Amino acid sequence: MCDLILASASPRRKELLAQIGVVFKQCSVDIDESVLPGERPEDYVRRLACEKSQAGFQRNPLPNSQQSAVLGADTTVVVDGVILGKPDSEEQAVEMLQQLSGRTHQVMTGIALTGNGYANSQVVVTHVTFKALDVAQCRRYWQTGEPCDKAGGYGIQGYAAVFVGKIEGSYSNVVGLPLAETAELLGKAGIKIWQV
Ligand SMILES: Cc1cn([C@H]2C[C@H](O)[C@@H](COP(=O)(O)OP(=O)(O)OP(=O)(O)O)O2)c(=O)[nH]c1=O
């Protein structure tokens, strides 16, 4: 029986969680993703991950066993302490990519697990350094369709792989779900990985 729910519409998170052999169901949740006044990026991603897992928990009553839980996650790109969300337009995407050009930024993912009488969360940070990007290159990249649903306007797992000069920390964290830390979080709740 499947007692783990991934509260996410993201196909990438689904693929990543499946990669570590976890049995789960997926449900999407809709929460307000606005940043609170003065909220720090690490607090923001943790809060949203917690809200997603709590919303998923409320919507899907789970059996009262220790291994029943809902996992939520939120990923954001941070440069100079400023949060970059998903771009709404070509202009916004090009502006974001120009901000990232030739420098190091942080990708932060909050992960949160909510169960019956149980809640735990964590934030994972990866440092990514981009090569210099010119405006024409950023405009061409927008045309690929890749930036629009991704924090910071890029997908490291896609065409934007060629922008990356250096990465320090978890790769899966950049794609949306830090796998080592997620496995730890699940393990603490008694949920097994590598189920065969
Ligand atoms: C930086 C980066 C982000 N992303 C994605 C991961 C997340 O899916 C997305 C950030 O948006 P999120 O709000 O974290 O997630 P989501 O809206 O895709 O899914 P849900 O809220 O339902 O869980 O950006 C990549 O796929 N590759 C990258 O290199």
The ligand as a MOL file (V3000), in Angstrom:
LIG
                    3D

  0  0  0     0  0            999 V3000
M  V30 BEGIN CTAB
M  V30 COUNTS 29 30 0 0 0
M  V30 BEGIN ATOM
M  V30 1 C 16.8240 26.2800 -11.3070 0
M  V30 2 C 15.9280 25.1960 -11.8200 0
M  V30 3 C 14.5990 25.1030 -11.4500 0
M  V30 4 N 13.8060 24.1130 -11.9410 0
M  V30 5 C 12.3890 23.9920 -11.5400 0
M  V30 6 C 12.1800 23.1420 -10.2770 0
M  V30 7 C 10.7820 23.4990 -9.8640 0
M  V30 8 O 9.8740 22.5970 -10.5110 0
M  V30 9 C 10.5920 24.9060 -10.4440 0
M  V30 10 C 10.4100 25.8790 -9.3330 0
M  V30 11 O 9.0590 25.9530 -9.0050 0
M  V30 12 P 8.3930 25.3880 -7.6710 0
M  V30 13 O 7.3620 26.3880 -7.2640 0
M  V30 14 O 9.4320 24.9810 -6.6810 0
M  V30 15 O 7.6780 24.0440 -8.1400 0
M  V30 16 P 6.5980 23.7900 -9.2700 0
M  V30 17 O 5.6650 24.9500 -9.4020 0
M  V30 18 O 7.3130 23.3300 -10.5190 0
M  V30 19 O 5.8240 22.5190 -8.7140 0
M  V30 20 P 4.9380 22.3650 -7.3540 0
M  V30 21 O 4.7960 23.7110 -6.6970 0
M  V30 22 O 3.6320 21.8000 -7.8030 0
M  V30 23 O 5.7230 21.3830 -6.5190 0
M  V30 24 O 11.7840 25.2000 -11.1990 0
M  V30 25 C 14.3070 23.1680 -12.8210 0
M  V30 26 O 13.5910 22.2680 -13.2630 0
M  V30 27 N 15.6210 23.2490 -13.1920 0
M  V30 28 C 16.4620 24.2110 -12.7520 0
M  V30 29 O 17.6480 24.2180 -13.1270 0
M  V30 END ATOM
M  V30 BEGIN BOND
M  V30 1 1 1 2
M  V30 2 2 2 3
M  V30 3 1 2 28
M  V30 4 1 3 4
M  V30 5 1 4 5
M  V30 6 1 4 25
M  V30 7 1 5 6
M  V30 8 1 5 24
M  V30 9 1 6 7
M  V30 10 1 7 8
M  V30 11 1 7 9
M  V30 12 1 9 10
M  V30 13 1 9 24
M  V30 14 1 10 11
M  V30 15 1 11 12
M  V30 16 2 12 13
M  V30 17 1 12 14
M  V30 18 1 12 15
M  V30 19 1 15 16
M  V30 20 2 16 17
M  V30 21 1 16 18
M  V30 22 1 16 19
M  V30 23 1 19 20
M  V30 24 2 20 21
M  V30 25 1 20 22
M  V30 26 1 20 23
M  V30 27 2 25 26
M  V30 28 1 25 27
M  V30 29 1 27 28
M  V30 30 2 28 29
M  V30 END BOND
M  V30 END CTAB
M  END
